[in-house]
Amino acid sequence: MNAVRRSLAAATLAALSVVLTPSAMAARFNLKMAHSVATTDGQHAAALKLAELVKQRTGGEVEITVFPSGQLGNDAAMINGARGGTIDIVSSGASNYNGIVPHTAAMELPFVFRSAAHAYAVLDGSVGSGVLAELQPHGLKGLAYWENGWRAFTNNRRAVRTPDDLKGLKIRSTPNPYHIQAFKLLGMNPSPMPISELYTALETGTFDAQEHPINVTLSAKFHEVQKHLTVSNHVYSPLIVVMNKARFDSLPPAYQTAIVDSARDAARFQRELNAGNAAKVVAELKKAGMQVVENVDMAPFQKIVSEPIGKTFAEKNGPDLLKAIEATR
């Protein structure tokens, strides 16, 4: 009998030790993260990587639950939720922050980045950090720049090889006013719309065209309602990952560092993922029936839009930010 009691006691202690170990305890801090794209997109993979790294680096004390596909609202609603504290972390296209911090628009100006390496040097360096800091007075802590990708035109009317091929197309635009200006300069009829409503708008003919990175065109299934793709790479589109500032400030400093470092590491993870998948995405879109135009000479497009767009931005915001971007190597 004593042996039985000893065995029961040992088993009870073993069970308690499992319950009480940090890895088995409930997290001290549970954070909600939201984004607007499908779970097949690289942005969702980055969100899961962020959650994984934060959990590892805080010994399980900070746990992030990811809500994809606009489950917590469209981009504007999610950003407002992050500002108000009903959502802790949001990743959203830079254009969706333009109304809060006008300088975020510079990160998505047509042809502002010479290459991916140039974009990463700007975003990950002092220029990008300075723009993120401008979010703080608006209740947001900028964590990192993730990647939406290089934007490419799709449409249902015709193959696009020259600026003239774009004329007359009704195109869904981001809310970035410089995108709208650029598309008007190219002869299109742009209008902004949340991505959550875009599939139906393309299907019903409300728009002839749209432009997103090719990975988003695939994950959002726009290829089902668009015939032509031109790999134009006319705009590099970063995502800005933010956290409710009050929530961020309430965490222990070590956990704050873990979240920022993990967000930046998730950015590098996602960029490598997207680069490795680019050719596969184009192949899948071709297989799905899209007519794809690659290796387009974009110089005529750039000649039409770059100078007037830069002038408009500088008139509204001053020339310093664009000069800093241009000077970054």
Secondary structure as GFF3:
##gff-version 3
##sequence-region A 1 329
A	DSSP	alpha_helix	2	20	.	.	.	ID=ss1
A	DSSP	beta_strand	29	34	.	.	.	ID=ss2
A	DSSP	alpha_helix	42	57	.	.	.	ID=ss3
A	DSSP	beta_strand	62	67	.	.	.	ID=ss4
A	DSSP	alpha_helix	75	84	.	.	.	ID=ss5
A	DSSP	beta_strand	89	93	.	.	.	ID=ss6
A	DSSP	three_ten_helix	94	97	.	.	.	ID=ss7
A	DSSP	three_ten_helix	102	108	.	.	.	ID=ss8
A	DSSP	alpha_helix	116	124	.	.	.	ID=ss9
A	DSSP	alpha_helix	126	133	.	.	.	ID=ss10
A	DSSP	three_ten_helix	136	138	.	.	.	ID=ss11
A	DSSP	beta_strand	140	155	.	.	.	ID=ss12
A	DSSP	three_ten_helix	163	166	.	.	.	ID=ss13
A	DSSP	beta_strand	170	173	.	.	.	ID=ss14
A	DSSP	alpha_helix	177	185	.	.	.	ID=ss15
A	DSSP	beta_strand	189	192	.	.	.	ID=ss16
A	DSSP	three_ten_helix	195	197	.	.	.	ID=ss17
A	DSSP	alpha_helix	198	203	.	.	.	ID=ss18
A	DSSP	beta_strand	209	213	.	.	.	ID=ss19
A	DSSP	alpha_helix	214	219	.	.	.	ID=ss20
A	DSSP	three_ten_helix	222	224	.	.	.	ID=ss21
A	DSSP	beta_strand	228	230	.	.	.	ID=ss22
A	DSSP	beta_strand	236	244	.	.	.	ID=ss23
A	DSSP	alpha_helix	245	250	.	.	.	ID=ss24
A	DSSP	alpha_helix	253	287	.	.	.	ID=ss25
A	DSSP	beta_strand	291	293	.	.	.	ID=ss26
A	DSSP	alpha_helix	299	317	.	.	.	ID=ss27
A	DSSP	alpha_helix	320	327	.	.	.	ID=ss28
###
